[in-house]
Amino acid sequence: MQPNRVKTSFFILSDTHAEKGLQIPTVPVDVAIHCGDITDGSKIGEFHTSLDLLRRINAPLKLVIAGNHDFTLDDSAFRTKLLASEKENNIVFLDDGIHTSTLQNGAKLTVYASPFTPSPDADSSWGFQYQRGEQHEFNITNDVGVVITHGPPNGVLDRTASGQRLGCEQLFAAVAKARPKIHCFGHVHNGWGAKLVAWRDTPSETPTHFSDIDNGKSVLLDSLATILPGKWDTEDMAREKTSRLQDMRLTGYLRTSHCLGDEHPIAPNKTLFVNAAVQATERGTQFPWVVDIDLPAAT
């Protein structure tokens, strides 16, 4: 570990949609992050189901943002009444903006949070949305270590099953300029996975995933294509994937470490993107992530 750096573990999940029976691993972490869509229809019973799930996570700090399905949280009075008592359970609901915390392990954590996603159409009745093509500001400063959004940036872990990209161009541009250590999100369930992106030396005036990512130096850690057997896999490949999937079901999460001394440490020119959407067509095929990184020590 570098001087003034503290190894910090994150448990990251998204899009639980108040599913009952979700298994929560007991692995201890420093911070838990839920990237939104804690409900399916924003009903009070669904909130209680999700809050019970969050209470079971073994972390001294649990950061939560809303997703488009959590539209009743767009009402500040309802949000305050529902979530005010959860601080005693270490659950903190983050509004849009920058938030700084001193963690129990002595690290300083600065996050940017935003529940907003581009709307698929002008008549959408979901919450926390803006019209695609309209200007939406993501004010991510250079001191932010972790970005938490509900939706993905355009071009990274944002493809639907049909191959369409649903990520936001403006969000990508903001992240490309700030270059945080982690950007975690969900929303596009089929985009589940993690990718360590290497940035080109200088951001473009209007960054895009075509111009600003150095794909030759980036690493796809996992995606649905790497863990689920596919029709083009050999028997050995399919057998290996099936065995690995069984191991994941036993642990209930995937772990990846990017500290100094690891194979792929997060350097100033790299960002770890994590799509942590756990709701899947078939249960037990998409998992939360446990991520280890170095954070600056609080002074």
N, C-alpha and C positions, 0 to 999 in steps of 0.2 A: 504493500500500500504506500502511496505517496504521502509525504508529510501533509498534514491538514486535510487529508481525505478519509472518509469513513465509508466502509462497505455497507451498502444499504439494500435490503431486499423488498421487493414489491410483489404483491399478489394482485393480478389484473384480470378483471372479467367484465363482460358487457352483455346486454341483451338476454338477461335471464327471464324477462317477461312473466315474472311471478309463477314460473313453473314449480309445481310441488314435487317434492322428492329429489330435488337436485342435491347431489352429494358435495359437501364442502370439505376439502381436505383440512386437517388440523395442523398442517405445517405452519410454524411460527414465522411471521414476517414483520418487518418494520412498518410498512404502509400497505394498506389495501386500497385499490382503486376500482370503482364501478363506473363504467363509461356510459351509463344511461340505458333507457328502456328497462327499468326495474319492474314495470307493469306491462300488461298487454292492452287493457282498456281504461287505464287510469282510475280503477275502482278502489274504494277504500279497503276492501278485503285483500286486494292484490298488493297494496302498499304494506299491509300488515305481514303478508307472506314474505315479501321481499326484505322488510326490516328484520324479520326473524332470521332470514338467511344471512344478512349482514352481521347480525349479532354473533353468529357462530364462527365467523372468520377470526382467526387467532392473530390479531394485530392491534397495537395500541393506538393506531390512527387509521380511520376508514373514510376515504374521500369519495363522495358520490356526486354525479351530475345527472340531470334529467336527460331523457331522450324524447323523440317526437311522440312516442306512445304515452308519455307521462304528462299529458297536456294539462291536467288540473294543477300541476306544480307551477304552471305559468301564472297562477293566481298567488300573489305573495302572502295573502292572509291565510289561505289554505295550507301553503307550504310551511309557514311559521307554526301553525297549530299542529300540523302532522309531525314535524321533524324537530321541534324545539326540545322535546324531552329526550331525544336520542343522543345528545352530547354526552350524557353519562355512560352511554354504550360506545363512546369513541367514534360515533358516526357524525360526519360533518358534511352538510350539503353545500356545494360550491356554486355560487352565482358566476355569471360571465365575468372574467377578469383575472387579475394576477393575485395570487395568495402565497404568503411565505410562512413557513412553520419551522420551529426548532424541534427536531425529532428526539425521542427518548434515547436513541443511540448516539446523540451528540452531533448529528448532521444537520445542515441547513437545507431545507427543501423549498424551492420556489417553483410554483406551478402556474401555468395558464390554463384556465378551464373555460369551455364554451359548449352549451348544449345545442347550439344552432346548426341546422342542416338545410341544404337547398330543397325547396318544395318541388315535387314532381309535376305539379300542375297548379294553375291559378286558383282552383276551387278547393285546395287541400284544407282539411279541418284539423290536421295534426298540430301539435304544439311546437314552439321554439323553431320556427321555420322562416325562411326568406325565399323570395322568388329566385330561381336559378337565372343568372344573368344580371340580377340586381347587385349593386355594390354592397358588400357586407364586410365590415372591418374586423379583422382578427389582430388585435394589438399585442403581438407577442414580442417582448423585449429580449435583448441578448443575454440577460441574466437568468432567464427561465431555463430550468433544467429539465422539467417534464411538462409536456403539453397533453391535456386531457380533453378530448372532444368526443361528441357522440358519433359524428360521421367521419369518414376517412378523407384524406387529401386526394385530389385527382391523381391517378396514375400509380398509387401504391396500395395494394391489398384492397382494391375497391371494385373488383369485377363481380357481376352477378353470375348466376348459373348460365345465362345466355351469352355472357361475355361483355355485356355493357358496363362501362365505367360510370359509377355514380358519385365519385368523389368530387370535392369542391376545388376549383382552380384557385380561388382566392386563398383558401386555407393552405394549399400546397405552397403558394408563393410566400405566405407569411412564415411558414415553417422553414422553407428553404433559406430565407434570409436570417432567421434567428438561430437555426441549427441547434436545437435542444438535444439533450442526451436521449430522451425517449419521447415519442409521440404515440399515445395509445388511444384506441377508439373501438367502435363496433359498427352497428347499423347495417352494414352490408354483410349478412351472415355468411354468404358464400366466400367472402374474402378473408376468412379466418386464416391467421398465420403470423409469421414474424419475419422481418427483413431488416438486415443491417445495411443501411444505405451510406455509401461514400459520396460526398459532394464534390463537385468540381471546384477548382480553386476560388473562383470569384462568382458570386451570384449574378444571374442575368438581370437586366432591368425589369423584366417581367418573367420571373422564373416559371418553368414548366418541368414536368418529369422527363421530357425529351432533352431539354437543354442543360439541366442542372445536376442530374444524377450521373455519376460515373459508374455505369453498369458493370464494367470490367473489374471494378474493385468492390462492388457491393456483393452481399451474401444473402441468399434466401435461406433462412434457417429452417422454416417449415411452412407448409400450406396444406390444404386438403389434398392436393395432388401428390404430396410427398408422404402422406400417412394413410390414404385410402387406396386399396387395390383398384387399378384401372384396367380397361379392356386391352390396353397395349402392353401390360406388364407380363414378363415371363413368369413361369410358375415360382421360381426362386424369389423374384421380386415381390410377388403377391404374398408368398408365405412370410417373407421378412416383414412386410407391412402389417399383415394380420397379427404376427407375434408382437410387434411394437405397439400396435393399437391395444392389444390385451394388457400390456404393461402400463400403458397410459390410463386405462380404465381402473387398474389397481391403485395407482398413485392419485389419480384424479386431477392431474395438472402436468404441464410441461415446464421444465426449468432450463433457463439459459443464463449464463454469467458472462459479463463483459467488463470485468475489472482489470486493473493493471496486472499483467502476468497471465491473463487468460488468452486463449487463441485469437479471439477477436475483441480486444478492448475497445471501448468507445473513446475515440480521440476527438479533438475539436472539430474535425471535418467529417464526423460521422453521426448519424442519428439512427437509433433503433426504433423501427415502426412495428407496432403490435396491434393486430386486429384480434380482439379478445371476445368476439361474439360467440356465446356458448350454445345458443338455441340452434339446433340442427334438424334436418329432415329426419335423421335417425339418431335417437339419443345415444350418447356415449361415443360420439365421433368428433366433437369439438370441446376443447378443454380450456380452463383458465391457464394463465401463464404466471410463473414465478420468475422474476427477473432480478438479477444482482448487478448493481452498478456502484461506482464510487461517487460520492457526493462531497462537496466541500464541508469542512467542519464549521460548526457555528462558532462565532467569536464573541 
